[in-house]
Amino acid sequence: MPLSNSQKKHLRGLAHDLHPVVMVADKGLSENVMAEVEQALTHHELIKVKLRGGREQRREWVEQLTATTRAETVQQIGQVVCLYRRHPEKPAIELPK
């Protein structure tokens, strides 16, 4: 489900005060890191992930994260990416139309 511009704007506002819950560093997107991202998305719906790598490496990680977790990229600034995935049964975040 692609997010509209107004929905992304709303989510960016909600994500402003969040701190990164997962950090991807030297070992990349290991099984454990992917499990943490999955768990965080299921629990919080909107998370920040800190990516410690070069620009191209970060771009690849974001593509892999969004493809694997079926999450939407809300925003990426430098080494921090904000991801959103709606909870299938009990959504906690109400998105504007």
DSSP file (Angstrom, degrees, kcal/mol; ACC not computed):
  #  RESIDUE AA STRUCTURE BP1 BP2  ACC     N-H-->O    O-->H-N    N-H-->O    O-->H-N    TCO  KAPPA ALPHA  PHI   PSI    X-CA   Y-CA   Z-CA
    1    1 A M              0   0    0      0, 0.0     2,-0.1     0, 0.0    71,-0.0   0.000 360.0 360.0 360.0 104.8    0.0    0.0    0.0
    2    2 A P        -     0   0    0      0, 0.0     2,-0.3     0, 0.0    70,-0.0  -0.428 360.0-125.1 -67.9 141.2    1.8    3.1   -1.2
    3    3 A L        -     0   0    0     -2,-0.1     2,-0.1     1,-0.1     0, 0.0  -0.656  18.2-127.4 -88.5 141.8    1.5    6.1    1.2
    4    4 A S     >  -     0   0    0     -2,-0.3     4,-2.4     1,-0.1     5,-0.2  -0.343  29.2-104.6 -78.3 168.6    0.2    9.4   -0.1
    5    5 A N  H  > S+     0   0    0      1,-0.2     4,-2.3     2,-0.2     5,-0.2   0.880 122.1  51.4 -62.7 -38.6    2.1   12.6    0.5
    6    6 A S  H  > S+     0   0    0      2,-0.2     4,-2.1     1,-0.2    -1,-0.2   0.872 110.1  49.4 -68.1 -35.3   -0.3   13.7    3.3
    7    7 A Q  H  > S+     0   0    0      2,-0.2     4,-2.5     1,-0.2    -2,-0.2   0.912 111.2  48.9 -67.9 -42.3    0.1   10.4    5.0
    8    8 A K  H  X S+     0   0    0     -4,-2.4     4,-2.6     2,-0.2    -2,-0.2   0.903 110.3  51.7 -62.9 -40.3    3.9   10.6    4.8
    9    9 A K  H  X S+     0   0    0     -4,-2.3     4,-1.8     2,-0.2    -1,-0.2   0.920 110.2  48.5 -62.3 -43.5    3.8   14.1    6.2
   10   10 A H  H  X S+     0   0    0     -4,-2.1     4,-1.7     1,-0.2    -2,-0.2   0.919 113.1  47.5 -61.5 -44.9    1.6   12.9    9.1
   11   11 A L  H  X S+     0   0    0     -4,-2.5     4,-2.3     1,-0.2    -2,-0.2   0.862 107.6  55.8 -67.4 -36.4    4.0   10.0    9.8
   12   12 A R  H  X S+     0   0    0     -4,-2.6     4,-1.0     1,-0.2    -1,-0.2   0.900 107.0  50.9 -61.6 -39.7    7.1   12.3    9.6
   13   13 A G  H  < S+     0   0    0     -4,-1.8     4,-0.4     1,-0.2     3,-0.4   0.899 111.9  46.3 -63.6 -40.9    5.5   14.4   12.3
   14   14 A L  H  < S+     0   0    0     -4,-1.7     3,-0.5     1,-0.2    -2,-0.2   0.841 112.6  51.0 -68.9 -33.3    4.9   11.4   14.5
   15   15 A A  H >< S+     0   0    0     -4,-2.3     3,-1.4     1,-0.2    -1,-0.2   0.620  84.7  90.1 -80.8 -12.8    8.4   10.1   13.9
   16   16 A H  T 3< S+     0   0    0     -4,-1.0    -1,-0.2    -3,-0.4    -2,-0.1   0.877  93.2  38.4 -53.9 -43.8   10.1   13.3   14.8
   17   17 A D  T 3  S+     0   0    0     -3,-0.5    -1,-0.3    -4,-0.4    -2,-0.1   0.450  94.9 108.6 -89.3  -0.9   10.5   12.5   18.5
   18   18 A L    <   -     0   0    0     -3,-1.4    29,-0.1    -4,-0.1    -3,-0.0  -0.423  58.2-144.0 -76.5 151.7   11.3    8.8   18.0
   19   19 A H        -     0   0    0     -2,-0.1    29,-0.5    29,-0.1     2,-0.1  -0.842  36.6 -87.3-107.5 151.7   14.8    7.4   18.6
   20   20 A P        -     0   0    0      0, 0.0    29,-0.2     0, 0.0     3,-0.1  -0.358  36.0-170.4 -58.9 132.4   16.2    4.6   16.5
   21   21 A V  S    S+     0   0    0     27,-2.4     2,-0.4     1,-0.2    28,-0.2   0.632  71.3  37.2 -98.8 -18.1   15.2    1.2   17.9
   22   22 A V  E     -a   49   0A   0     26,-1.0    28,-2.7     2,-0.0     2,-0.4  -0.989  66.7-158.0-134.9 142.9   17.5   -0.9   15.6
   23   23 A M  E     -a   50   0A   0     -2,-0.4     2,-0.5    26,-0.2    28,-0.2  -0.986   2.3-159.4-124.4 129.6   21.0   -0.2   14.4
   24   24 A V  E     +a   51   0A   0     26,-3.3    28,-3.5    -2,-0.4     5,-0.1  -0.928  31.0 147.0-105.8 123.7   22.6   -1.8   11.4
   25   25 A A    >   -     0   0    0     -2,-0.5     3,-1.8     3,-0.4    -1,-0.0  -0.117  58.4 -21.9-129.5-136.1   26.4   -1.7   11.4
   26   26 A D  T 3  S+     0   0    0      1,-0.3    -2,-0.0    -2,-0.1    27,-0.0   0.806 128.6  51.4 -55.0 -39.3   29.4   -3.8   10.2
   27   27 A K  T 3  S-     0   0    0      1,-0.2    -1,-0.3     3,-0.0    -3,-0.0   0.537  97.5-151.8 -82.3  -4.7   27.6   -7.2   10.0
   28   28 A G    <   -     0   0    0     -3,-1.8     2,-1.8    24,-0.1    -3,-0.4  -0.300  54.3 -11.6  74.7-154.6   24.8   -5.8    7.9
   29   29 A L  S    S+     0   0    0     -5,-0.1    -1,-0.1     4,-0.1    -5,-0.1  -0.570  79.9 174.0 -86.6  77.8   21.3   -7.1    7.8
   30   30 A S     >  -     0   0    0     -2,-1.8     4,-2.4     1,-0.1     5,-0.2  -0.200  48.8 -97.7 -75.2 173.5   21.8  -10.3    9.6
   31   31 A E  H  > S+     0   0    0      1,-0.2     4,-2.2     2,-0.2     5,-0.1   0.895 125.0  51.2 -58.6 -42.1   19.0  -12.7   10.6
   32   32 A N  H  > S+     0   0    0      2,-0.2     4,-2.1     1,-0.2    -1,-0.2   0.897 109.3  49.2 -65.3 -41.0   18.9  -11.2   14.1
   33   33 A V  H  > S+     0   0    0      2,-0.2     4,-2.3     1,-0.2    -1,-0.2   0.926 111.5  49.2 -65.0 -44.1   18.7   -7.6   12.9
   34   34 A M  H  X S+     0   0    0     -4,-2.4     4,-2.5     1,-0.2    -2,-0.2   0.884 109.8  52.0 -62.7 -38.4   15.8   -8.5   10.5
   35   35 A A  H  X S+     0   0    0     -4,-2.2     4,-2.5     2,-0.2    -1,-0.2   0.899 109.6  49.8 -64.3 -40.2   14.0  -10.3   13.3
   36   36 A E  H  X S+     0   0    0     -4,-2.1     4,-2.6     2,-0.2    -2,-0.2   0.903 111.2  48.6 -64.6 -41.6   14.4   -7.2   15.5
   37   37 A V  H  X S+     0   0    0     -4,-2.3     4,-2.6     2,-0.2     5,-0.2   0.931 112.0  49.2 -64.6 -45.2   13.0   -4.9   12.7
   38   38 A E  H  X S+     0   0    0     -4,-2.5     4,-2.3     1,-0.2    -2,-0.2   0.932 113.5  46.3 -57.5 -48.0   10.1   -7.3   12.2
   39   39 A Q  H  X S+     0   0    0     -4,-2.5     4,-2.2     1,-0.2    -2,-0.2   0.907 113.1  49.2 -64.1 -42.7    9.3   -7.4   15.9
   40   40 A A  H  X>S+     0   0    0     -4,-2.6     4,-3.2     2,-0.2     5,-0.6   0.902 111.6  48.9 -65.2 -41.4    9.6   -3.6   16.2
   41   41 A L  H  X5S+     0   0    0     -4,-2.6     4,-1.5     3,-0.2    44,-0.2   0.896 112.0  49.1 -65.2 -39.7    7.3   -2.9   13.2
   42   42 A T  H  <5S+     0   0    0     -4,-2.3    -2,-0.2    -5,-0.2    -1,-0.2   0.900 119.7  37.5 -65.2 -40.4    4.7   -5.3   14.5
   43   43 A H  H  <5S+     0   0    0     -4,-2.2    -2,-0.2    -5,-0.2    -1,-0.2   0.902 134.5  18.5 -79.8 -42.4    4.8   -3.7   17.9
   44   44 A H  H  <5S-     0   0    0     -4,-3.2     2,-1.6    -5,-0.2    -3,-0.2   0.695  75.4-153.2-105.9 -22.6    5.2    0.0   17.0
   45   45 A E  S  <<S+     0   0    0     -4,-1.5    40,-2.2    -5,-0.6     2,-0.5  -0.185  82.3  58.5  72.0 -42.2    4.2    0.3   13.4
   46   46 A L  E    S+ B   0  84A   0     -2,-1.6     2,-0.3    38,-0.2    38,-0.2  -0.969  71.3 159.3-122.1 118.1    6.4    3.3   13.0
   47   47 A I  E     - B   0  83A   0     36,-2.5    36,-2.6    -2,-0.5     2,-0.4  -0.905  33.6-133.9-136.0 161.8   10.2    2.9   13.7
   48   48 A K  E     - B   0  82A   0    -29,-0.5   -27,-2.4    -2,-0.3   -26,-1.0  -0.948  18.2-164.2-113.4 140.6   13.5    4.5   13.0
   49   49 A V  E     -aB  22  81A   0     32,-2.8    32,-2.5    -2,-0.4     2,-0.5  -0.990  12.1-142.0-124.8 130.6   16.5    2.4   12.0
   50   50 A K  E     -aB  23  80A   0    -28,-2.7   -26,-3.3    -2,-0.4     2,-0.6  -0.820  14.0-160.7 -94.4 127.7   20.1    3.7   12.2
   51   51 A L  E     -a   24   0A   0     28,-3.8     2,-1.0    -2,-0.5   -26,-0.2  -0.935   3.5-164.7-113.7 112.8   22.2    2.5    9.3
   52   52 A R        +     0   0    0    -28,-3.5     2,-0.3    -2,-0.6   -24,-0.1  -0.772  52.1  79.2-101.3  90.8   26.0    2.8    9.8
   53   53 A G  S    S-     0   0    0     -2,-1.0    -2,-0.1   -25,-0.0   -27,-0.0  -0.957  82.5 -56.7-169.8-177.7   27.6    2.4    6.4
   54   54 A G     >  -     0   0    0     -2,-0.3     4,-2.8     1,-0.1     5,-0.2  -0.209  57.6 -99.3 -71.0 168.0   28.4    4.2    3.2
   55   55 A R  H  > S+     0   0    0      1,-0.2     4,-2.1     2,-0.2     5,-0.1   0.912 123.0  44.1 -57.2 -48.8   25.8    5.9    1.1
   56   56 A E  H  > S+     0   0    0      2,-0.2     4,-2.2     1,-0.2    -1,-0.2   0.896 113.5  51.6 -65.3 -39.9   25.4    3.0   -1.4
   57   57 A Q  H  > S+     0   0    0      1,-0.2     4,-2.5     2,-0.2    -2,-0.2   0.919 109.7  49.6 -62.7 -43.7   25.4    0.4    1.3
   58   58 A R  H  X S+     0   0    0     -4,-2.8     4,-2.4     1,-0.2    -1,-0.2   0.896 109.0  52.5 -62.8 -40.4   22.7    2.3    3.2
   59   59 A R  H  X S+     0   0    0     -4,-2.1     4,-2.1    -5,-0.2    -1,-0.2   0.915 110.5  47.5 -62.1 -43.1   20.6    2.5    0.0
   60   60 A E  H  X S+     0   0    0     -4,-2.2     4,-2.5     1,-0.2    -2,-0.2   0.912 111.2  51.4 -63.7 -42.6   20.9   -1.2   -0.5
   61   61 A W  H  X S+     0   0    0     -4,-2.5     4,-2.9     1,-0.2    -2,-0.2   0.906 109.1  50.1 -61.8 -41.6   19.9   -1.9    3.1
   62   62 A V  H  X S+     0   0    0     -4,-2.4     4,-2.6     2,-0.2     5,-0.2   0.926 111.4  48.6 -63.4 -44.4   16.8    0.3    2.8
   63   63 A E  H  X S+     0   0    0     -4,-2.1     4,-2.1     1,-0.2    -2,-0.2   0.916 114.1  46.3 -60.4 -43.5   15.7   -1.5   -0.3
   64   64 A Q  H  X S+     0   0    0     -4,-2.5     4,-2.6     2,-0.2     5,-0.3   0.904 112.2  50.7 -67.3 -41.4   16.3   -4.9    1.3
   65   65 A L  H  X S+     0   0    0     -4,-2.9     4,-2.5     1,-0.2     6,-0.4   0.935 113.2  44.5 -61.4 -47.0   14.5   -3.8    4.5
   66   66 A T  H  X>S+     0   0    0     -4,-2.6     4,-1.1     1,-0.2     5,-0.5   0.875 115.9  47.2 -68.5 -36.3   11.4   -2.5    2.7
   67   67 A A  H  <5S+     0   0    0     -4,-2.1    -2,-0.2    -5,-0.2    -1,-0.2   0.918 117.4  41.4 -69.8 -42.7   11.3   -5.6    0.4
   68   68 A T  H  <5S+     0   0    0     -4,-2.6    -2,-0.2     1,-0.2    -3,-0.2   0.897 124.2  34.5 -73.9 -41.4   11.7   -8.1    3.2
   69   69 A T  H  <5S-     0   0    0     -4,-2.5    -1,-0.2    -5,-0.3    -2,-0.2   0.544  98.1-129.0 -93.1  -7.0    9.4   -6.5    5.8
   70   70 A R  T  <5 +     0   0    0     -4,-1.1     2,-0.2    -5,-0.2    -3,-0.2   0.848  60.1 145.5  58.8  35.6    6.8   -5.1    3.3
   71   71 A A      < -     0   0    0     -5,-0.5     2,-0.4    -6,-0.4    14,-0.2  -0.611  48.2-122.3 -99.1 162.3    7.2   -1.7    5.1
   72   72 A E  E     -C   84   0A   0     12,-3.2    12,-2.3    -2,-0.2     2,-0.6  -0.856  19.7-124.0-103.9 138.8    7.1    1.7    3.5
   73   73 A T  E     +C   83   0A   0     -2,-0.4    10,-0.2    10,-0.2     3,-0.1  -0.739  28.3 178.5 -80.4 119.7    9.9    4.2    3.7
   74   74 A V  E     -     0   0A   0      8,-2.8     2,-0.3    -2,-0.6    -1,-0.2   0.873  64.8 -18.6 -86.4 -43.7    8.5    7.4    5.3
   75   75 A Q  E     -C   82   0A   0      7,-1.1     7,-3.3   -64,-0.1     2,-0.4  -0.976  50.0-159.1-163.2 147.0   11.7    9.4    5.3
   76   76 A Q  E     +C   81   0A   0     -2,-0.3     2,-0.5     5,-0.2     5,-0.2  -0.964  13.9 172.6-135.6 120.5   15.5    8.9    5.1
   77   77 A I  E >   -C   80   0A   0      3,-2.5     3,-2.1    -2,-0.4     2,-0.2  -0.965  62.4 -55.7-127.4 113.5   17.9   11.5    6.4
   78   78 A G  T 3  S-     0   0    0     -2,-0.5     0, 0.0     1,-0.3     0, 0.0  -0.368 123.0  -8.8  59.6-119.4   21.5   10.6    6.5
   79   79 A Q  T 3  S+     0   0    0     -2,-0.2   -28,-3.8    -3,-0.1     2,-0.5   0.342 120.6  82.8 -94.4   6.0   22.0    7.5    8.5
   80   80 A V  E <   -BC  50  77A   0     -3,-2.1    -3,-2.5   -30,-0.2     2,-0.4  -0.944  53.6-173.6-118.4 129.5   18.5    7.2    9.8
   81   81 A V  E     -BC  49  76A   0    -32,-2.5   -32,-2.8    -2,-0.5     2,-0.5  -0.955  14.6-145.7-119.7 140.8   15.5    5.8    8.0
   82   82 A C  E     -BC  48  75A   0     -7,-3.3    -8,-2.8    -2,-0.4    -7,-1.1  -0.919  19.3-169.3-107.2 125.2   11.9    5.9    9.2
   83   83 A L  E     -BC  47  73A   0    -36,-2.6   -36,-2.5    -2,-0.5     2,-0.4  -0.886   6.0-166.8-118.1 145.7    9.8    2.8    8.3
   84   84 A Y  E     +BC  46  72A   0    -12,-2.3   -12,-3.2    -2,-0.3     2,-0.3  -0.997  11.9 168.1-132.8 134.8    6.0    2.3    8.6
   85   85 A R        -     0   0    0    -40,-2.2   -14,-0.1    -2,-0.4     2,-0.1  -0.927  33.6-125.9-143.7 121.2    4.0   -0.9    8.4
   86   86 A R        -     0   0    0     -2,-0.3   -41,-0.1     1,-0.1    -2,-0.0  -0.382  27.4-113.8 -66.4 137.2    0.4   -1.0    9.4
   87   87 A H        -     0   0    0      1,-0.1    -1,-0.1     3,-0.1   -45,-0.1  -0.585  22.3-140.1 -70.7 130.3   -0.6   -3.6   11.9
   88   88 A P  S    S+     0   0    0      0, 0.0    -1,-0.1     0, 0.0    -2,-0.1   0.809  92.1  21.4 -66.7 -30.0   -2.9   -6.1   10.2
   89   89 A E  S    S+     0   0    0      1,-0.2    -2,-0.1    -3,-0.0    -3,-0.0   0.846 134.1  22.1-106.1 -45.1   -5.3   -6.6   13.1
   90   90 A K  S    S-     0   0    0     -4,-0.0     2,-0.2     0, 0.0    -1,-0.2  -0.709  70.1-163.8-129.1  80.8   -5.0   -3.6   15.5
   91   91 A P        -     0   0    0      0, 0.0    -5,-0.1     0, 0.0     3,-0.0  -0.461   5.7-171.2 -66.7 132.8   -3.6   -0.5   13.9
   92   92 A A        +     0   0    0     -2,-0.2     2,-0.6     1,-0.1   -47,-0.1   0.694  67.9  67.1 -94.9 -23.8   -2.4    2.0   16.5
   93   93 A I  S    S-     0   0    0     -6,-0.0     2,-0.7     2,-0.0    -1,-0.1  -0.883  71.9-148.5-106.5 123.6   -1.7    4.9   14.1
   94   94 A E        -     0   0    0     -2,-0.6    -2,-0.0    -3,-0.0     0, 0.0  -0.803  16.8-152.5 -90.0 116.6   -4.7    6.5   12.3
   95   95 A L        -     0   0    0     -2,-0.7   -88,-0.1     1,-0.1     2,-0.1  -0.671  15.6-117.0 -90.5 142.7   -3.6    7.8    8.9
   96   96 A P              0   0    0      0, 0.0   -89,-0.1     0, 0.0    -1,-0.1  -0.375 360.0 360.0 -69.9 157.9   -5.3   10.7    7.2
   97   97 A K              0   0    0    -91,-0.1   -90,-0.1    -2,-0.1   -91,-0.1   0.470 360.0 360.0 -76.5 360.0   -7.1   10.0    3.9
